[in-house]
Amino acid sequence: MNGGIPLHRYAHARAGDKGDRLNLAVFVHEACHYPWLLEQLSEARVMALFRHRGVSAVRLYPMPKLGGMNLVLDDVLQGGVNGALNLDGHGKTLSALLLALPVTPPPGTARANVQPR
């Protein structure tokens, strides 16, 4: 999906961590885009995006009534806040990496009409 539009145009995210496990909660800006979000963010696609961080598993938990999903990534924080030598042991900026993922615009959304959020 090279040349796509960044996910952040259609969704926002929050990150949380526990040890070496990262939770990324992603929510669409418009409820009608929820089915599209499920198509764009598969476990395999998220796993590929975070492969360079050593992720060993990704689980996706749909939250249809909230217009979002929770992604749980294992072994992505390089040991967690107390064990990692990286600058973001908590993983807070990893939600920005996810939101930079190029996506295909939702059906009915004109590519030229997408406004930055």
N, C-alpha and C positions, 0 to 999 in steps of 0.2 A: 504494500500500500504506500509505496513511495510517492511523494507529492501530495499526500492527503492533507487534511486540515487538522491541526492539533486538537486533541480530545477536550482541552480546556475551553474551547469555544462552546461546547455543549454540556459540560459536566464540571463538577467541583469535587474535591476529595479531601479527606482527613486521614492522618496516619496515627497509629499507636503501636507500641511495642511492648513485648514482654520477653526478656532474655534475647534469644536469637530468632524470635518470631515477630513478623511484622503484619499488622492489620492495615489494609487500605480500604476505606469506605468511600465509594464513588456514587454520586447522585447526579442525575440529569437536571438541567435547568428547567426543562419543559417535560411534563409527565408523558406527553405523547411520544417522546424519544426513548422511553424505557425499553421497549422490545428491541430497538436498534442497539442500545447499549449492550444488551445481552449478546447480540451478534458480534459486536466489535471486540468485546473483552472476554475471550475464552481463556480457560486455564492455560492452554498451550501457548497462546499469544503472550500472556503475562509472564509465563515461565521463560520464554525466549527473550523478552525485554530485560529481565533481571538475571539472565544466565551469567553475565560477567560478575555478578555479586555472589555467585556460588549457591543460588537458590536450589533446594533439593525437592521441594513440593509446593504446589499452589492449589488451594481449594477455594472455590467460588460459592458463596452463599447468597442467592437472590433475595432481595427484599422488595417485592413488587408493590406493596402498599406504601412504601417510602420512596419509590422511584429510584432505587439504588441497589447496590450489591456490596458485600463485604468480601474482600480477597484476603486470604490468610497465606502468607509466604513463610516457609520454614528455611532456616539457615541462611538468611539473606543479610543479616546484620553483622556478619563476620565476628561472632562471639557476643554481641550485645554491648550495652553501654560500658560495662565493667571490663570486658575482654577485648574490645576492638581497638585498633590503632588508627582507625579512620576518623575523620572530622565530624561525622554524623553517626555516632554510635546509637542514637535514638531512632534514626531512620525517618525523621520528620521531612527532610527534603526529598525522600523517595516518592512521595505523592506527586511532586513536581515532575519527576521523571515519567511517571505514569501519565500525567496530564499532557505531556509533550508528545505522546504517542500519536503518530499520524493515523487518522481515521477517514473512512469514506463518509461524506455528509449523510445525515438521515434522509430518508425518502421525503420528497416534497420540499427540501431545503435547497434553494439555489446556491451554488458554490459562491457566486459573486456577491450574494447578499449577506454573507456571514459577517457579522460584526464582532470585533474583539470584545472580550468581557473584561 
